[in-house]
């Protein structure tokens, strides 16, 4: 018998002063049995960083031709494709051909650094691709905030990002590698 996804609920309040975006989102996240809290929370962070009324979670791990998050315009064209982790460079190139803008949020420390070193030469010239790495201390800190029912506040101001729950406020550090 296959294991089922674990459902997490998140009440996410976003104050993105840089984009003039202020909104509350009631999100349901299905955590795949092979997914860690760390990966799920990076997905949630990616949602907060790109929040938009048309941004939705994709099938992610269970479907190769769908991202973790995406945003389509009214014609169905893919405006934004967001993947989390260390996707295969062929999948990234295919995504870049399908979407106006592609973001990859990698994490995992040295493993993520090695992944990028292997992919860099094949992906460096793609203009609509942004690869962003989360240092291990950042991804592990936001993973500690994972609960089945979460109330989170995300504040973005002058490039500074904070993700807070009732117990802890984490300053999120992002490192752009492309």
Buried (B, 14 or more C-beta within 10 A) or exposed (E): EEEEEBEBEBEBBBEBEEEEBEEEBEBEBBBBEEBEBBBBBBBBBBBBBBBEEEBEBBEBBEEEEBBBBBBBEEEEEBBBBBBBBBBEBEBBBBBBEBBEBBBBBBBBBEEBBEBBEEBEEEBEEBEEBBBBBBBBEBBBBBBBBBBEEBEBBBBBEEEEBBBBBEEEEBEBBBEEBB
